[in-house]
Amino acid sequence: MPLQPRVLMVEDHPDIADLYQLKLQLDGYRVAVASDGAAGLKLARSLSPDLILLDIHVPQLDGLQVLAALRDDEATEEVPVIICSEDDTPHLIKEAQRLGAAAYLVKAHLLPSHISQAVADALGQRNGFASAAVRPGVQQAS
């Protein structure tokens, strides 16, 4: 039996982390959770996840700092990163895209099933950029 894909979630709100973690586990993913950016970066380097779900506004290092550090490290530069944030500020979305995020999802528009689908899509494609800042689910950017 092949190993289940490992997802690292960097999320500082325990209720949200628990909800998304449960859904992803029910869908067959192994999930690790870090509650701040520094811990998330350390886990990314030690666990070698298949994908990272990253909040923008987390303590110690913010999500964009974590994403930049991931892209600067040979061990993590190719790991797909999905930004999952309450903040839909256009400049943050553009900066996440510039730094190589696979998608930018806005929590207010998401159900746990949307997160799981975004993870499956990113693991299946590993290219492009998706944004769901306006509508639920994952929209491919043109």
N, CA, C and O atoms as a MOPAC input file, in Angstrom:
PM7 MOZYME 1SCF
protein

 N      0.84500 1    -1.18700 1     0.00000 1
 C      0.00000 1     0.00000 1     0.00000 1
 C      0.89000 1     1.25000 1     0.00000 1
 O      1.77300 1     1.37400 1     0.84800 1
 N      0.66500 1     2.18000 1    -0.94600 1
 C      1.48800 1     3.38900 1    -0.99400 1
 C      1.22900 1     4.27500 1     0.22500 1
 O      0.13800 1     4.29000 1     0.79600 1
 N      2.26300 1     5.00200 1     0.59400 1
 C      2.15100 1     5.91500 1     1.71900 1
 C      1.19000 1     7.04800 1     1.37700 1
 O      1.18500 1     7.56000 1     0.25800 1
 N      0.37900 1     7.43200 1     2.35800 1
 C     -0.54700 1     8.55000 1     2.16000 1
 C      0.25500 1     9.84900 1     2.06500 1
 O      1.26100 1    10.00100 1     2.75800 1
 N     -0.17500 1    10.78300 1     1.22200 1
 C      0.52800 1    12.06400 1     1.14300 1
 C      0.50700 1    12.78700 1     2.49000 1
 O     -0.48600 1    12.75200 1     3.21600 1
 N      1.62500 1    13.44100 1     2.80400 1
 C      1.72700 1    14.19600 1     4.05300 1
 C      1.47700 1    15.67400 1     3.76600 1
 O      2.08000 1    16.26100 1     2.86800 1
 N      0.57800 1    16.25600 1     4.54600 1
 C      0.25800 1    17.67200 1     4.45600 1
 C      0.69500 1    18.34500 1     5.74800 1
 O      0.38200 1    17.87100 1     6.84000 1
 N      1.40800 1    19.43300 1     5.62100 1
 C      1.75600 1    20.26600 1     6.76900 1
 C      0.84900 1    21.48500 1     6.74200 1
 O      0.77500 1    22.18900 1     5.73500 1
 N      0.16300 1    21.73200 1     7.84700 1
 C     -0.70900 1    22.89200 1     7.95800 1
 C     -0.09600 1    23.85500 1     8.97700 1
 O      0.20300 1    23.46600 1    10.10600 1
 N      0.08600 1    25.11100 1     8.57200 1
 C      0.56500 1    26.15300 1     9.47200 1
 C     -0.61600 1    27.06700 1     9.73400 1
 O     -0.98700 1    27.88700 1     8.89400 1
 N     -1.20000 1    26.91300 1    10.91100 1
 C     -2.45400 1    27.59900 1    11.26100 1
 C     -2.45400 1    27.87500 1    12.75900 1
 O     -2.25200 1    26.96300 1    13.56100 1
 N     -2.68200 1    29.13600 1    13.14100 1
 C     -2.63300 1    29.49500 1    14.55600 1
 C     -3.99200 1    29.46900 1    15.25500 1
 O     -4.05300 1    29.70800 1    16.46100 1
 N     -5.06100 1    29.19200 1    14.55500 1
 C     -6.37900 1    29.07500 1    15.17400 1
 C     -6.69700 1    27.59500 1    15.35700 1
 O     -6.95600 1    26.89600 1    14.37700 1
 N     -6.68200 1    27.10600 1    16.60600 1
 C     -6.85200 1    25.66600 1    16.85200 1
 C     -8.14800 1    25.07800 1    16.28800 1
 O     -8.14400 1    23.95100 1    15.79000 1
 N     -9.25000 1    25.82000 1    16.35700 1
 C    -10.52000 1    25.29100 1    15.84900 1
 C    -10.46200 1    25.06900 1    14.33300 1
 O    -10.93400 1    24.04800 1    13.83100 1
 N     -9.89000 1    26.01200 1    13.62200 1
 C     -9.76000 1    25.88500 1    12.16900 1
 C     -8.80400 1    24.74600 1    11.83300 1
 O     -9.08200 1    23.92900 1    10.95600 1
 N     -7.67300 1    24.70000 1    12.54000 1
 C     -6.70500 1    23.62700 1    12.30100 1
 C     -7.34300 1    22.26300 1    12.53600 1
 O     -7.15300 1    21.34400 1    11.73800 1
 N     -8.09300 1    22.12400 1    13.61900 1
 C     -8.74900 1    20.84200 1    13.92300 1
 C     -9.74600 1    20.45100 1    12.83600 1
 O     -9.79200 1    19.29500 1    12.41400 1
 N    -10.53600 1    21.41000 1    12.38900 1
 C    -11.54600 1    21.14900 1    11.36900 1
 C    -10.90800 1    20.69400 1    10.05100 1
 O    -11.30500 1    19.67800 1     9.48000 1
 N     -9.92500 1    21.44800 1     9.58000 1
 C     -9.26300 1    21.09400 1     8.32700 1
 C     -8.47000 1    19.79700 1     8.46400 1
 O     -8.44700 1    18.97700 1     7.54600 1
 N     -7.82300 1    19.61500 1     9.60800 1
 C     -7.05200 1    18.39600 1     9.82600 1
 C     -7.95800 1    17.16900 1     9.78200 1
 O     -7.61300 1    16.16500 1     9.15800 1
 N     -9.10600 1    17.24400 1    10.43500 1
 C    -10.04000 1    16.11200 1    10.43700 1
 C    -10.49400 1    15.78000 1     9.01900 1
 O    -10.49200 1    14.61300 1     8.62600 1
 N    -10.88200 1    16.79000 1     8.25000 1
 C    -11.34000 1    16.55700 1     6.88200 1
 C    -10.23800 1    15.92500 1     6.03100 1
 O    -10.48600 1    14.97700 1     5.28600 1
 N     -9.03300 1    16.45200 1     6.14600 1
 C     -7.93100 1    15.91500 1     5.35200 1
 C     -7.59400 1    14.47900 1     5.76000 1
 O     -7.30000 1    13.64500 1     4.90300 1
 N     -7.63400 1    14.19300 1     7.04100 1
 C     -7.37800 1    12.83500 1     7.50100 1
 C     -8.46200 1    11.87400 1     7.01800 1
 O     -8.16200 1    10.75000 1     6.61500 1
 N     -9.70500 1    12.30700 1     7.05500 1
 C    -10.79900 1    11.47500 1     6.54900 1
 C    -10.63500 1    11.19800 1     5.05600 1
 O    -11.08700 1    10.16700 1     4.55900 1
 N     -9.99500 1    12.11100 1     4.35200 1
 C     -9.75900 1    11.94600 1     2.91400 1
 C     -8.43700 1    11.24100 1     2.60700 1
 O     -8.03300 1    11.15500 1     1.44700 1
 N     -7.76600 1    10.74000 1     3.63900 1
 C     -6.60000 1     9.89600 1     3.42400 1
 C     -5.24200 1    10.55700 1     3.50300 1
 O     -4.24800 1     9.96100 1     3.08700 1
 N     -5.16900 1    11.76900 1     4.02500 1
 C     -3.88700 1    12.45700 1     4.15300 1
 C     -3.34100 1    12.32000 1     5.57200 1
 O     -4.09700 1    12.26100 1     6.54200 1
 N     -2.02300 1    12.27200 1     5.67000 1
 C     -1.36400 1    12.38000 1     6.97100 1
 C     -1.13800 1    13.87200 1     7.18400 1
 O     -0.59800 1    14.55100 1     6.31000 1
 N     -1.54800 1    14.38400 1     8.34200 1
 C     -1.51200 1    15.82800 1     8.57300 1
 C     -0.71600 1    16.15500 1     9.82700 1
 O     -0.94700 1    15.58200 1    10.89200 1
 N      0.22200 1    17.08200 1     9.68700 1
 C      0.94800 1    17.66000 1    10.81200 1
 C      0.54400 1    19.12900 1    10.89700 1
 O      0.28100 1    19.76600 1     9.87700 1
 N      0.49800 1    19.65900 1    12.10900 1
 C      0.06700 1    21.04600 1    12.30200 1
 C      1.12300 1    21.80800 1    13.09500 1
 O      1.64700 1    21.32000 1    14.09600 1
 N      1.42000 1    23.00800 1    12.62600 1
 C      2.27800 1    23.94500 1    13.35400 1
 C      1.45000 1    25.19800 1    13.62200 1
 O      0.67700 1    25.62900 1    12.76600 1
 N      1.61100 1    25.78300 1    14.81200 1
 C      0.79300 1    26.93500 1    15.16800 1
 C      1.48100 1    28.27600 1    14.95600 1
 O      0.89900 1    29.32100 1    15.24700 1
 N      2.71400 1    28.26100 1    14.45200 1
 C      3.37100 1    29.52200 1    14.12000 1
 C      4.33200 1    29.29700 1    12.94900 1
 O      4.66100 1    28.16100 1    12.60900 1
 N      4.76800 1    30.38800 1    12.34800 1
 C      5.59500 1    30.30200 1    11.15400 1
 C      6.94700 1    29.64800 1    11.37300 1
 O      7.40500 1    28.88000 1    10.52700 1
 N      7.59900 1    29.94200 1    12.50200 1
 C      8.91100 1    29.35900 1    12.76500 1
 C      8.80400 1    27.84900 1    12.93800 1
 O      9.62600 1    27.10300 1    12.40600 1
 N      7.80200 1    27.39800 1    13.67700 1
 C      7.59200 1    25.95700 1    13.85800 1
 C      7.22000 1    25.30000 1    12.53500 1
 O      7.64400 1    24.17900 1    12.25400 1
 N      6.43100 1    25.99100 1    11.72600 1
 C      6.04800 1    25.46600 1    10.42400 1
 C      7.24700 1    25.29100 1     9.51700 1
 O      7.35700 1    24.27700 1     8.82700 1
 N      8.14700 1    26.25800 1     9.50400 1
 C      9.34900 1    26.17300 1     8.68200 1
 C     10.23600 1    25.01500 1     9.14500 1
 O     10.78300 1    24.27700 1     8.32500 1
 N     10.37100 1    24.86500 1    10.45200 1
 C     11.17800 1    23.76900 1    11.00300 1
 C     10.57000 1    22.41200 1    10.63000 1
 O     11.29100 1    21.50000 1    10.22600 1
 N      9.24200 1    22.28000 1    10.76600 1
 C      8.58000 1    21.02100 1    10.40100 1
 C      8.67100 1    20.75300 1     8.90000 1
 O      8.82100 1    19.60500 1     8.48200 1
 N      8.58000 1    21.79300 1     8.10000 1
 C      8.69100 1    21.61300 1     6.64500 1
 C     10.03500 1    21.00900 1     6.28300 1
 O     10.12900 1    20.16500 1     5.39100 1
 N     11.06200 1    21.44200 1     6.97100 1
 C     12.40300 1    20.93600 1     6.68100 1
 C     12.60900 1    19.52500 1     7.21900 1
 O     13.34100 1    18.73900 1     6.61700 1
 N     11.98400 1    19.19500 1     8.33200 1
 C     12.21700 1    17.87400 1     8.93300 1
 C     11.25400 1    16.80000 1     8.42800 1
 O     11.63000 1    15.63100 1     8.35000 1
 N     10.02300 1    17.17200 1     8.08400 1
 C      9.02400 1    16.18500 1     7.67200 1
 C      8.99700 1    15.91400 1     6.17400 1
 O      8.49800 1    14.87500 1     5.74100 1
 N      9.52100 1    16.82300 1     5.39200 1
 C      9.43200 1    16.72800 1     3.92800 1
 C      7.99000 1    16.46200 1     3.47100 1
 O      7.71100 1    15.42800 1     2.86400 1
 N      7.08200 1    17.39600 1     3.76300 1
 C      5.68100 1    17.18600 1     3.37900 1
 C      5.50600 1    17.21200 1     1.86300 1
 O      6.32800 1    17.75900 1     1.12800 1
 N      4.41200 1    16.60400 1     1.42300 1
 C      4.07100 1    16.62900 1     0.00100 1
 C      3.41000 1    17.94800 1    -0.38000 1
 O      3.42400 1    18.34500 1    -1.54500 1
 N      2.82700 1    18.62800 1     0.61600 1
 C      2.12800 1    19.89500 1     0.38200 1
 C      2.04400 1    20.64200 1     1.70500 1
 O      2.00500 1    20.03400 1     2.77500 1
 N      2.01600 1    21.98200 1     1.61600 1
 C      1.89000 1    22.82000 1     2.81000 1
 C      0.69000 1    23.73600 1     2.65400 1
 O      0.54600 1    24.41600 1     1.63800 1
 N     -0.17900 1    23.75100 1     3.67000 1
 C     -1.27100 1    24.72100 1     3.78600 1
 C     -0.76800 1    25.79600 1     4.73600 1
 O     -0.40000 1    25.49100 1     5.87000 1
 N     -0.74700 1    27.03900 1     4.29700 1
 C     -0.07600 1    28.09500 1     5.03600 1
 C     -0.96800 1    29.31400 1     5.21400 1
 O     -1.42600 1    29.90700 1     4.23700 1
 N     -1.21000 1    29.68100 1     6.46300 1
 C     -1.93600 1    30.91400 1     6.75900 1
 C     -0.96500 1    32.08600 1     6.61500 1
 O      0.23500 1    31.92900 1     6.83900 1
 N     -1.47300 1    33.24300 1     6.24600 1
 C     -0.63100 1    34.43700 1     6.10100 1
 C     -0.29900 1    35.04300 1     7.46100 1
 O      0.85300 1    35.38600 1     7.72600 1
 N     -1.30000 1    35.17600 1     8.31500 1
 C     -1.11900 1    35.87500 1     9.58600 1
 C     -0.93600 1    34.87500 1    10.71800 1
 O     -1.88000 1    34.54300 1    11.43500 1
 N      0.30500 1    34.40000 1    10.86400 1
 C      0.66600 1    33.50000 1    11.95600 1
 C      1.80100 1    34.15000 1    12.74900 1
 O      2.54600 1    34.96800 1    12.20900 1
 N      1.93400 1    33.78900 1    14.02800 1
 C      2.98300 1    34.38900 1    14.85900 1
 C      4.39700 1    34.01500 1    14.41800 1
 O      4.59900 1    33.05800 1    13.67100 1
 N      5.35400 1    34.78000 1    14.89000 1
 C      6.80000 1    34.62800 1    14.73100 1
 C      7.27100 1    34.94800 1    13.32600 1
 O      7.92900 1    35.97100 1    13.13600 1
 N      6.97100 1    34.13200 1    12.34200 1
 C      7.22600 1    34.46100 1    10.94100 1
 C      5.88600 1    34.45000 1    10.24100 1
 O      5.12300 1    33.49700 1    10.39600 1
 N      5.57500 1    35.49500 1     9.46800 1
 C      4.28100 1    35.45700 1     8.77600 1
 C      4.36800 1    34.50900 1     7.58000 1
 O      5.45000 1    34.06300 1     7.19900 1
 N      3.21300 1    34.21300 1     7.00000 1
 C      3.14800 1    33.23400 1     5.92800 1
 C      4.01500 1    33.56800 1     4.72800 1
 O      4.61300 1    32.67300 1     4.13100 1
 N      4.09200 1    34.84400 1     4.36500 1
 C      4.92100 1    35.21900 1     3.21800 1
 C      6.40800 1    35.03300 1     3.52900 1
 O      7.17800 1    34.64900 1     2.64800 1
 N      6.81600 1    35.30200 1     4.76600 1
 C      8.20000 1    35.05500 1     5.16600 1
 C      8.51000 1    33.55700 1     5.11600 1
 O      9.58400 1    33.15100 1     4.67300 1
 N      7.56000 1    32.74700 1     5.57400 1
 C      7.73800 1    31.29900 1     5.53400 1
 C      7.83400 1    30.82900 1     4.07900 1
 O      8.71300 1    30.03900 1     3.73500 1
 N      6.93500 1    31.31600 1     3.23800 1
 C      6.94200 1    30.92200 1     1.82700 1
 C      8.26500 1    31.30300 1     1.15900 1
 O      8.82900 1    30.50600 1     0.41000 1
 N      8.75600 1    32.49900 1     1.41900 1
 C     10.03600 1    32.92900 1     0.84200 1
 C     11.17100 1    32.02700 1     1.31900 1
 O     12.03500 1    31.64600 1     0.52900 1
 N     11.17500 1    31.68400 1     2.60600 1
 C     12.21900 1    30.80300 1     3.14100 1
 C     12.12500 1    29.40100 1     2.54200 1
 O     13.14700 1    28.76900 1     2.27300 1
 N     10.90600 1    28.91700 1     2.33400 1
 C     10.71900 1    27.60600 1     1.71000 1
 C     11.28000 1    27.59800 1     0.29500 1
 O     11.91600 1    26.62700 1    -0.11400 1
 N     11.05400 1    28.65500 1    -0.44400 1
 C     11.50900 1    28.72900 1    -1.82700 1
 C     13.02600 1    28.91500 1    -1.93000 1
 O     13.62600 1    28.58500 1    -2.95300 1
 N     13.64100 1    29.44500 1    -0.86800 1
 C     15.09100 1    29.64100 1    -0.85800 1
 C     15.85900 1    28.40400 1    -0.38900 1
 O     17.09000 1    28.41500 1    -0.38400 1
 N     15.16600 1    27.35500 1    -0.00100 1
 C     15.78200 1    26.14400 1     0.53600 1
 C     15.62700 1    25.00700 1    -0.47000 1
 O     14.50500 1    24.67300 1    -0.85000 1
 N     16.73600 1    24.40600 1    -0.90700 1
 C     16.67900 1    23.33100 1    -1.89900 1
 C     15.77000 1    22.18200 1    -1.46200 1
 O     15.13800 1    21.53500 1    -2.29700 1
 N     15.70700 1    21.93100 1    -0.16800 1
 C     14.91300 1    20.80700 1     0.33800 1
 C     13.40900 1    21.05800 1     0.22700 1
 O     12.62700 1    20.10800 1     0.20300 1
 N     12.99700 1    22.32000 1     0.16000 1
 C     11.56400 1    22.63500 1     0.17000 1
 C     11.11100 1    23.48200 1    -1.01300 1
 O      9.92600 1    23.79900 1    -1.11900 1
 N     12.02100 1    23.85200 1    -1.89900 1
 C     11.68100 1    24.79700 1    -2.96600 1
 C     10.59500 1    24.30400 1    -3.90900 1
 O      9.89800 1    25.11900 1    -4.51300 1
 N     10.43100 1    22.99700 1    -4.05200 1
 C      9.44600 1    22.43600 1    -4.98200 1
 C      8.14700 1    21.98700 1    -4.30800 1
 O      7.22000 1    21.55300 1    -4.99100 1
 N      8.06900 1    22.08500 1    -2.99600 1
 C      6.86700 1    21.64300 1    -2.28600 1
 C      5.72100 1    22.60700 1    -2.59800 1
 O      5.86100 1    23.81300 1    -2.39400 1
 N      4.58900 1    22.09300 1    -3.08900 1
 C      3.45000 1    22.98500 1    -3.33900 1
 C      2.96000 1    23.61500 1    -2.03800 1
 O      2.84000 1    22.94300 1    -1.01400 1
 N      2.68100 1    24.91000 1    -2.09600 1
 C      2.17600 1    25.65000 1    -0.93800 1
 C      0.86100 1    26.29900 1    -1.32500 1
 O      0.77500 1    27.02400 1    -2.31700 1
 N     -0.16500 1    26.02800 1    -0.52500 1
 C     -1.46300 1    26.66700 1    -0.70200 1
 C     -1.63900 1    27.64700 1     0.44800 1
 O     -1.63900 1    27.26300 1     1.61800 1
 N     -1.78800 1    28.91900 1     0.09400 1
 C     -2.07400 1    29.92300 1     1.10900 1
 C     -3.56100 1    29.82300 1     1.43600 1
 O     -4.40300 1    29.76600 1     0.54000 1
 N     -3.86800 1    29.80300 1     2.71700 1
 C     -5.25000 1    29.72100 1     3.18800 1
 C     -5.40100 1    30.78100 1     4.27500 1
 O     -4.94700 1    30.59100 1     5.40400 1
 N     -6.04300 1    31.89900 1     3.92900 1
 C     -6.05300 1    33.05600 1     4.81300 1
 C     -7.41100 1    33.75700 1     4.80800 1
 O     -8.19500 1    33.61500 1     3.86900 1
 N     -7.66700 1    34.50200 1     5.85700 1
 C     -8.83900 1    35.37800 1     5.90400 1
 C     -8.59400 1    36.65300 1     5.10100 1
 O     -9.54400 1    37.33200 1     4.71100 1
 N     -7.35100 1    36.97500 1     4.85900 1
 C     -6.95600 1    38.23700 1     4.23500 1
 C     -6.95300 1    38.10300 1     2.71300 1
 O     -6.15800 1    37.35400 1     2.14600 1
 N     -7.85000 1    38.83700 1     2.06400 1
 C     -7.93200 1    38.78400 1     0.59900 1
 C     -7.39000 1    40.06300 1    -0.05400 1
 O     -7.82900 1    40.45100 1    -1.13700 1
 N     -6.44200 1    40.70200 1     0.61200 1
 C     -5.82300 1    41.90800 1     0.08600 1
 C     -5.09400 1    41.58600 1    -1.22500 1
 O     -4.25100 1    40.69000 1    -1.25600 1
 N     -5.41100 1    42.31000 1    -2.30600 1
 C     -4.81500 1    41.98700 1    -3.60800 1
 C     -3.29100 1    41.92800 1    -3.62700 1
 O     -2.71600 1    41.06200 1    -4.28700 1
 N     -2.62900 1    42.83900 1    -2.90900 1
 C     -1.16200 1    42.80800 1    -2.94800 1
 C     -0.60500 1    41.55100 1    -2.27100 1
 O      0.45500 1    41.06300 1    -2.66600 1
 N     -1.30000 1    41.02000 1    -1.26100 1
 C     -0.85600 1    39.77000 1    -0.63300 1
 C     -1.01500 1    38.59100 1    -1.58900 1
 O     -0.15500 1    37.71300 1    -1.65900 1
 N     -2.11600 1    38.58400 1    -2.31600 1
 C     -2.35400 1    37.51900 1    -3.29300 1
 C     -1.28200 1    37.56000 1    -4.37900 1
 O     -0.75000 1    36.51900 1    -4.76600 1
 N     -0.96400 1    38.75400 1    -4.87100 1
 C      0.07200 1    38.89100 1    -5.90100 1
 C      1.44200 1    38.48100 1    -5.37900 1
 O      2.22000 1    37.84400 1    -6.09000 1
 N      1.73300 1    38.84700 1    -4.14000 1
 C      3.02800 1    38.48900 1    -3.56800 1
 C      3.13100 1    36.97700 1    -3.35700 1
 O      4.18900 1    36.39100 1    -3.58900 1
 N      2.05300 1    36.35200 1    -2.92300 1
 C      2.04700 1    34.89000 1    -2.76900 1
 C      2.27700 1    34.21600 1    -4.12000 1
 O      3.02800 1    33.24500 1    -4.21400 1
 N      1.64100 1    34.72600 1    -5.14500 1
 C      1.83200 1    34.17600 1    -6.49000 1
 C      3.27700 1    34.36500 1    -6.94000 1
 O      3.88700 1    33.44300 1    -7.48200 1
 N      3.82200 1    35.55000 1    -6.71800 1
 C      5.20800 1    35.82900 1    -7.09900 1
 C      6.18200 1    34.88500 1    -6.39600 1
 O      7.19100 1    34.48000 1    -6.97400 1
 N      5.87600 1    34.54000 1    -5.15400 1
 C      6.74200 1    33.65500 1    -4.38200 1
 C      6.51700 1    32.17900 1    -4.70300 1
 O      7.19700 1    31.31300 1    -4.15300 1
 N      5.56800 1    31.89200 1    -5.58700 1
 C      5.40500 1    30.52200 1    -6.03900 1
 C      4.33700 1    29.71000 1    -5.33800 1
 O      4.38300 1    28.48100 1    -5.37100 1
 N      3.36800 1    30.36900 1    -4.69700 1
 C      2.26500 1    29.61500 1    -4.09300 1
 C      1.45000 1    28.94100 1    -5.18900 1
 O      1.26100 1    29.50300 1    -6.26800 1
 N      0.97500 1    27.74600 1    -4.90700 1
 C      0.15100 1    27.00800 1    -5.87100 1
 C     -1.25400 1    27.57500 1    -5.93600 1
 O     -1.91300 1    27.49600 1    -6.97300 1
 N     -1.72100 1    28.15400 1    -4.82000 1
 C     -3.08100 1    28.69600 1    -4.75100 1
 C     -3.17900 1    29.65300 1    -3.58100 1
 O     -2.37300 1    29.60500 1    -2.65200 1
 N     -4.17100 1    30.52000 1    -3.63800 1
 C     -4.47900 1    31.42900 1    -2.53500 1
 C     -5.96600 1    31.28800 1    -2.27500 1
 O     -6.78300 1    31.67200 1    -3.11200 1
 N     -6.32300 1    30.74300 1    -1.12600 1
 C     -7.72300 1    30.50300 1    -0.77800 1
 C     -8.13300 1    31.40300 1     0.37500 1
 O     -7.36700 1    31.59500 1     1.32000 1
 N     -9.32600 1    31.94900 1     0.30200 1
 C     -9.85000 1    32.82200 1     1.34800 1
 C    -10.80200 1    32.00600 1     2.21100 1
 O    -11.79800 1    31.47400 1     1.72000 1
 N    -10.48900 1    31.91200 1     3.49500 1
 C    -11.22900 1    31.05500 1     4.42400 1
 C    -12.71800 1    31.35800 1     4.46300 1
 O    -13.53100 1    30.44300 1     4.59600 1
 N    -13.08200 1    32.60800 1     4.35000 1
 C    -14.49400 1    32.97800 1     4.44400 1
 C    -15.33800 1    32.32100 1     3.35500 1
 O    -16.55400 1    32.19700 1     3.50200 1
 N    -14.70800 1    31.90600 1     2.28100 1
 C    -15.40600 1    31.31000 1     1.14400 1
 C    -15.24400 1    29.80000 1     1.06600 1
 O    -15.63200 1    29.18500 1     0.07200 1
 N    -14.67000 1    29.19200 1     2.11200 1
 C    -14.29600 1    27.78800 1     2.01800 1
 C    -15.05000 1    26.88700 1     2.97400 1
 O    -15.35700 1    27.26300 1     4.10600 1
 N    -15.33600 1    25.70700 1     2.50200 1
 C    -15.76700 1    24.60000 1     3.33000 1
 C    -14.57500 1    23.66300 1     3.44500 1
 O    -13.67000 1    23.72800 1     2.61200 1
 N    -14.54600 1    22.79800 1     4.44500 1
 C    -13.44700 1    21.83900 1     4.52800 1
 C    -13.28200 1    21.01800 1     3.24100 1
 O    -12.16200 1    20.65200 1     2.88200 1
 N    -14.37600 1    20.72900 1     2.55600 1
 C    -14.27100 1    19.96300 1     1.31000 1
 C    -13.51200 1    20.74300 1     0.23500 1
 O    -12.83900 1    20.13900 1    -0.60000 1
 N    -13.60800 1    22.07700 1     0.24400 1
 C    -12.85300 1    22.88700 1    -0.71200 1
 C    -11.35400 1    22.78500 1    -0.44000 1
 O    -10.54900 1    22.72500 1    -1.37100 1
 N    -10.98600 1    22.76500 1     0.83500 1
 C     -9.57300 1    22.61700 1     1.19300 1
 C     -9.04600 1    21.28200 1     0.68000 1
 O     -7.97900 1    21.21100 1     0.07000 1
 N     -9.81000 1    20.23100 1     0.93800 1
 C     -9.40000 1    18.89700 1     0.50900 1
 C     -9.27500 1    18.82500 1    -1.00800 1
 O     -8.34100 1    18.21000 1    -1.52400 1
 N    -10.19600 1    19.44200 1    -1.72000 1
 C    -10.13300 1    19.44400 1    -3.18500 1
 C     -8.93100 1    20.24100 1    -3.67700 1
 O     -8.27500 1    19.83400 1    -4.63600 1
 N     -8.63300 1    21.36800 1    -3.03600 1
 C     -7.47200 1    22.16700 1    -3.42200 1
 C     -6.17800 1    21.38600 1    -3.21400 1
 O     -5.26100 1    21.46600 1    -4.03100 1
 N     -6.10800 1    20.63200 1    -2.12100 1
 C     -4.93400 1    19.80300 1    -1.85200 1
 C     -4.79500 1    18.73800 1    -2.93900 1
 O     -3.71300 1    18.54100 1    -3.49200 1
 N     -5.88900 1    18.06000 1    -3.23600 1
 C     -5.85900 1    17.02200 1    -4.27800 1
 C     -5.45000 1    17.61600 1    -5.62000 1
 O     -4.63900 1    17.02800 1    -6.33600 1
 N     -6.00100 1    18.77100 1    -5.96600 1
 C     -5.66200 1    19.42300 1    -7.23500 1
 C     -4.17500 1    19.79400 1    -7.28700 1
 O     -3.50300 1    19.54400 1    -8.28900 1
 N     -3.66900 1    20.38700 1    -6.20900 1
 C     -2.26800 1    20.81600 1    -6.19100 1
 C     -1.32600 1    19.61800 1    -6.24400 1
 O     -0.28800 1    19.67700 1    -6.90300 1
 N     -1.67200 1    18.54800 1    -5.56900 1
 C     -0.83000 1    17.35700 1    -5.60700 1
 C     -0.89300 1    16.69000 1    -6.97600 1
 O      0.07500 1    16.07400 1    -7.42100 1
 N     -2.03600 1    16.81700 1    -7.63500 1
 C     -2.19600 1    16.21700 1    -8.95400 1
 C     -1.53400 1    17.00600 1   -10.05900 1
 O     -1.02600 1    16.42300 1   -11.01700 1
 N     -1.53100 1    18.31900 1    -9.94300 1
 C     -1.01400 1    19.16600 1   -11.01900 1
 C      0.38800 1    19.67100 1   -10.75900 1
 O      1.25100 1    19.58600 1   -11.63400 1
 N      0.62700 1    20.19200 1    -9.57700 1
 C      1.91900 1    20.78000 1    -9.19400 1
 C      2.38900 1    21.86900 1   -10.15500 1
 O      3.58700 1    22.03800 1   -10.38100 1
 N      1.43500 1    22.60200 1   -10.71400 1
 C      1.81900 1    23.76400 1   -11.52100 1
 C      0.66000 1    24.74200 1   -11.56600 1
 O     -0.46500 1    24.39600 1   -11.20400 1
 N      0.92500 1    25.94200 1   -12.00100 1
 C     -0.12700 1    26.95500 1   -12.10100 1
 C     -0.39400 1    27.61500 1   -10.76100 1
 O      0.24300 1    27.29400 1    -9.75800 1
 N     -1.33100 1    28.52700 1   -10.75700 1
 C     -1.71700 1    29.26100 1    -9.56100 1
 C     -3.22600 1    29.33500 1    -9.54600 1
 O     -3.84700 1    29.61200 1   -10.57200 1
 N     -3.81700 1    29.09200 1    -8.40000 1
 C     -5.26500 1    29.15900 1    -8.27000 1
 C     -5.61400 1    30.16700 1    -7.19600 1
 O     -4.89700 1    30.31100 1    -6.20600 1
 N     -6.70900 1    30.85800 1    -7.39600 1
 C     -7.16300 1    31.83300 1    -6.41900 1
 C     -8.64900 1    31.66200 1    -6.19500 1
 O     -9.42800 1    31.54100 1    -7.14100 1
 N     -9.03000 1    31.65500 1    -4.93600 1
 C    -10.44200 1    31.58300 1    -4.59400 1
 C    -10.79400 1    32.74900 1    -3.70200 1
 O    -11.51600 1    32.60100 1    -2.71500 1
 N    -10.27700 1    33.91300 1    -4.05900 1
 C    -10.48800 1    35.09700 1    -3.23700 1
 C    -11.92000 1    35.60500 1    -3.36300 1
 O    -12.41000 1    36.29300 1    -2.46800 1
 N    -12.58900 1    35.28000 1    -4.45000 1
 C    -13.93000 1    35.79300 1    -4.66100 1
 C    -14.97700 1    34.69900 1    -4.53800 1
 O    -16.03500 1    34.91600 1    -3.94600 1
 N    -14.69500 1    33.53800 1    -5.08600 1
 C    -15.67400 1    32.46000 1    -5.10000 1
 C    -15.15600 1    31.25200 1    -4.34100 1
 O    -13.94700 1    31.06000 1    -4.21700 1
 N    -16.08300 1    30.42700 1    -3.82600 1
 C    -15.66500 1    29.20700 1    -3.15700 1
 C    -14.94400 1    28.27500 1    -4.11400 1
 O    -15.11600 1    28.35300 1    -5.33000 1
 N    -14.13900 1    27.39700 1    -3.54800 1
 C    -13.43500 1    26.41800 1    -4.35600 1
 C    -12.17300 1    27.00400 1    -4.92100 1
 O    -11.72200 1    28.06300 1    -4.48400 1
 N    -11.61000 1    26.34100 1    -5.86700 1
 C    -10.33700 1    26.75800 1    -6.45300 1
 C    -10.59200 1    27.18300 1    -7.89500 1
 O    -11.12500 1    26.41700 1    -8.69800 1
 N    -10.21000 1    28.38700 1    -8.20100 1
 C    -10.34500 1    28.91300 1    -9.55300 1
 C     -8.96100 1    29.02600 1   -10.16500 1
 O     -8.08000 1    29.63200 1    -9.55600 1
 N     -8.74000 1    28.47700 1   -11.32800 1
 C     -7.45800 1    28.62200 1   -11.99400 1
 C     -7.32700 1    30.04200 1   -12.52000 1
 O     -8.24200 1    30.58200 1   -13.14200 1
 N     -6.17900 1    30.62800 1   -12.26000 1
 C     -5.93200 1    31.97400 1   -12.77600 1
 C     -5.61100 1    31.89700 1   -14.26500 1
 O     -4.97500 1    30.94500 1   -14.71900 1
 N     -6.04200 1    32.88100 1   -15.00800 1
 C     -5.77900 1    32.85800 1   -16.45100 1
 C     -4.51400 1    33.61300 1   -16.78300 1
 O     -4.13500 1    33.69900 1   -17.95100 1

